[in-house]
Amino acid sequence: MTELRYRVVKPAPAGAQDADPVLAMVGVEHRYGAAEVLCGIDFVVHPAEKVVLLGCNGSGKSTLLKILNGLIAPTSGRFLYQGEEITPARLKIPALHRRFRSEVALLFQNPDAMLFNPTVFDEIAFGPRQTGLADVAERVRHWADQVGVSQHLKRPPFTLSGGEKQKVCLAALLALEPKVLLLDEPTAALDPRSTGWLVDFLSGLPITTLTTTHNLSLAPELGSRALVLGEDHRLIHDGSLHALLTDMERLAAANLVHTHRHRHGDIEHRHTHVHDWQ
């Protein structure tokens, strides 16, 4: 396990499922105009759980993460963080806004959407400075070292490679010591080496994580529990990831596997394949 200078929460002890949920969605629905994006979503996530959110492109994964991060409000239903409902109006309460923004962090799929400071140091320092933390420089140095970008602290973020940018964004979030880390297709722009590093790093973080992907080969490395959004934008599975991966009917319903014809000489048959592109 990665040795952390700031231990955000302790690893979940036996029986952690009996603890109060850290995240809860109750009857959540969302529309963009007339287009339905989420429908009747209900689930809870407990402290230190590693959850994988699966679904094909357009199923609503990114929208669900934005609701969990308080960036948008559901059209109907409720989202609760540690038992407290999160709405745009309530996030205007200074104390709640400060606590929620420091404890729930979202890593966007495209790191360029998160980078806007003149140097890598300033990028990692931005959150701690905004929340008035006293040990900003120490946090920056620690997390830059943890993700492997210490040598780039004086460089403008836009000059880095895609993988390096992703590491900087991750360090910037972890510098706040969040309790929940939301990740939207975090390996989409990474090469195999960077993907391997990220998977190992995330497995060593003793915090609640919810990661979206449609890559079934990678999913078991990111968590043991799966939430699956179907093409109808409803939750069609909440449970064991291992059990899901053997349920071809459910995977097909979520458009996470496909079947095509294949020939061996004069014999034609059909194969089922998983979708492992990013």
C-alpha positions in Angstrom: 0.0 0.0 0.0 1.2 3.5 -0.8 2.6 5.1 2.3 0.8 8.4 2.7 1.9 11.5 4.6 -1.7 12.5 5.0 -3.9 9.5 5.8 -7.4 10.7 4.7 -9.4 8.0 6.4 -8.4 4.7 7.9 -8.8 1.5 5.8 -12.3 0.0 6.2 -12.4 -2.4 9.1 -14.4 -5.6 9.0 -18.1 -4.7 9.2 -17.5 -1.3 7.5 -20.7 -2.0 5.5 -22.6 -1.3 8.7 -21.2 2.2 8.9 -23.4 5.1 7.8 -23.2 5.7 4.0 -20.8 8.5 2.8 -22.8 8.9 -0.5 -26.4 8.2 -1.1 -28.6 8.7 -4.2 -32.4 8.4 -3.7 -34.6 8.3 -6.7 -32.3 10.5 -8.8 -33.4 11.5 -12.2 -31.8 13.9 -14.6 -32.7 15.5 -17.9 -31.0 17.8 -20.4 -34.0 19.4 -21.9 -36.2 16.6 -23.1 -33.4 14.1 -23.1 -33.4 11.7 -20.2 -29.9 11.0 -18.9 -30.5 9.3 -15.5 -33.7 7.5 -14.4 -34.6 6.2 -10.9 -31.1 5.9 -9.5 -30.8 4.5 -6.0 -27.6 3.4 -4.2 -25.3 4.1 -1.3 -21.5 4.0 -0.9 -19.9 3.3 2.4 -16.6 4.7 3.7 -13.4 3.3 2.1 -15.4 1.3 -0.5 -13.9 0.9 -4.0 -16.7 1.1 -6.5 -16.6 0.8 -10.3 -19.3 2.6 -12.3 -19.8 0.8 -15.6 -21.8 1.7 -18.7 -21.4 2.3 -22.4 -20.9 5.8 -23.8 -24.0 7.9 -23.3 -25.4 5.9 -20.4 -25.1 8.8 -18.0 -21.9 8.0 -16.0 -20.3 11.4 -16.3 -23.6 13.1 -15.4 -23.9 10.9 -12.3 -20.4 11.9 -11.2 -21.2 15.6 -11.7 -24.2 15.2 -9.4 -22.0 13.4 -6.8 -19.6 16.3 -7.0 -22.3 18.9 -6.6 -21.6 20.5 -9.9 -25.2 20.0 -11.1 -28.4 19.2 -9.3 -30.6 16.2 -10.2 -33.9 17.1 -12.0 -35.6 15.1 -9.3 -34.6 12.9 -6.4 -32.0 13.5 -3.7 -28.2 13.3 -3.3 -26.9 13.1 0.3 -23.3 13.3 1.5 -22.8 11.9 5.0 -26.5 12.0 5.5 -26.8 15.7 4.5 -28.7 16.7 1.3 -26.6 18.5 -1.2 -28.3 21.1 -3.4 -27.1 24.3 -5.1 -28.9 26.4 -2.5 -27.3 24.5 0.4 -23.8 24.7 -1.1 -24.1 28.5 -0.8 -23.8 27.9 3.0 -20.1 28.8 3.5 -19.3 26.1 6.1 -21.0 23.3 4.0 -19.4 24.6 0.8 -16.0 24.6 2.3 -16.3 21.1 3.8 -17.9 19.5 0.8 -15.5 21.0 -1.7 -12.5 19.8 0.4 -13.9 16.3 1.1 -15.4 15.3 -2.3 -13.0 15.6 -5.3 -13.6 14.8 -9.0 -10.9 13.9 -11.4 -12.1 14.8 -14.9 -11.5 12.6 -17.9 -9.7 15.4 -19.7 -7.0 16.9 -17.5 -6.8 20.1 -19.6 -10.2 21.0 -18.2 -8.7 21.2 -14.7 -5.4 23.0 -15.4 -5.3 26.8 -15.3 -2.4 27.9 -13.0 1.0 29.2 -14.2 3.1 26.4 -12.7 2.6 22.8 -11.4 3.4 24.0 -7.9 0.6 26.6 -8.1 -1.8 24.0 -9.5 -1.3 21.6 -6.6 -1.3 24.5 -4.1 -4.5 26.0 -5.4 -7.0 24.0 -3.4 -5.1 24.2 -0.1 -4.7 28.0 -0.6 -8.4 28.4 -1.3 -9.4 26.6 1.8 -6.8 28.4 4.0 -4.7 25.5 5.0 -1.4 26.4 6.7 1.0 23.7 5.4 0.5 24.4 1.7 4.2 24.0 0.6 4.5 20.7 2.5 1.4 19.3 0.9 2.6 20.3 -2.5 6.0 18.7 -2.1 4.5 15.5 -0.6 1.9 14.9 -3.3 4.1 15.9 -6.1 6.6 13.3 -4.9 3.9 10.7 -4.4 2.7 11.0 -8.0 6.1 11.5 -9.5 6.0 15.1 -10.7 8.4 16.8 -8.3 10.8 17.6 -11.1 8.1 19.6 -12.9 7.0 21.9 -10.1 8.3 25.1 -11.8 6.9 24.1 -15.3 3.7 25.4 -16.8 1.2 22.5 -16.7 0.3 22.8 -20.3 3.8 21.8 -21.3 3.5 18.4 -19.8 2.4 15.1 -21.4 -1.1 13.8 -21.0 0.0 11.3 -18.3 1.9 13.9 -16.4 -1.0 16.3 -16.5 -3.3 13.6 -15.1 -0.8 13.1 -12.3 -0.7 16.8 -11.5 -4.5 16.9 -11.4 -4.6 14.0 -9.1 -2.0 15.6 -6.8 -4.0 18.8 -6.7 -7.1 16.9 -5.5 -5.2 14.8 -2.9 -3.5 17.8 -1.5 -6.9 18.7 0.0 -7.1 15.3 1.8 -10.5 14.3 0.4 -12.6 11.6 1.9 -14.2 10.7 -1.5 -12.4 10.5 -4.8 -14.5 10.4 -8.0 -12.7 9.5 -11.2 -14.2 9.8 -14.7 -12.5 7.4 -17.1 -9.1 8.2 -15.5 -7.1 6.0 -17.9 -8.8 7.2 -21.1 -5.7 9.2 -22.3 -3.0 7.2 -20.6 -0.5 4.8 -22.2 -0.2 1.2 -20.7 2.7 2.2 -18.4 0.8 5.2 -17.0 -2.4 3.1 -16.7 -0.5 0.5 -14.6 0.9 3.2 -12.4 -2.5 4.8 -11.8 -4.2 1.5 -11.0 -1.5 0.6 -8.4 -1.6 4.1 -6.9 -5.4 4.1 -6.5 -5.4 0.7 -4.9 -3.1 2.1 -2.2 -5.3 5.1 -1.3 -7.3 4.4 1.9 -10.3 6.5 0.8 -13.6 6.0 -0.8 -13.3 5.8 -4.6 -15.9 5.7 -7.4 -14.4 5.2 -10.8 -16.2 5.2 -14.2 -15.1 3.0 -17.1 -16.4 0.9 -19.9 -13.2 -1.2 -20.0 -14.2 -4.5 -18.5 -10.6 -5.8 -18.4 -9.5 -2.9 -16.2 -12.6 -2.8 -14.0 -11.5 -5.6 -11.5 -8.3 -3.6 -10.8 -10.4 -0.6 -9.8 -12.8 -2.1 -7.3 -14.8 -5.2 -6.2 -18.3 -3.7 -6.4 -19.9 -2.7 -9.7 -22.7 -0.3 -10.4 -23.9 -0.6 -14.0 -26.0 1.9 -16.0 -28.0 0.5 -18.9 -28.7 2.2 -22.2 -32.1 3.2 -20.7 -30.1 5.2 -18.1 -31.3 3.0 -15.2 -29.2 1.1 -12.7 -29.3 -2.5 -13.9 -26.7 -4.0 -11.5 -25.4 -3.1 -8.0 -23.2 -5.9 -6.5 -20.3 -8.1 -7.1 -18.1 -7.1 -10.0 -16.9 -10.8 -10.3 -20.5 -12.0 -10.6 -21.2 -9.3 -13.2 -18.3 -10.4 -15.4 -19.8 -13.9 -15.8 -23.3 -12.6 -16.6 -23.1 -12.2 -20.4 -26.8 -11.4 -20.6 -26.5 -8.4 -18.3 -23.3 -7.2 -19.9 -25.0 -7.4 -23.3 -28.0 -5.4 -21.9 -25.6 -2.7 -20.9 -23.9 -2.8 -24.3 -20.6 -3.8 -22.6 -20.1 -6.9 -24.8 -20.8 -7.5 -28.5 -21.3 -10.6 -30.6 -20.1 -11.0 -34.2 -19.7 -13.8 -36.7 -16.4 -15.6 -37.1 -15.3 -18.2 -39.6 -13.0 -21.2 -39.2 -12.7 -22.6 -42.7 -16.2 -23.6 -43.7 -17.6 -23.4 -40.2 -19.2 -20.1 -39.1 -20.1 -19.3 -35.5 -20.5 -16.3 -33.2 -18.2 -15.0 -30.5 -19.0 -12.7 -27.6 -16.4 -10.0 -26.9 -16.0 -7.4 -24.3 -15.5 -3.7 -25.1 -12.0 -2.9 -24.0 -11.4 0.3 -25.8 -11.1 3.6 -23.9 
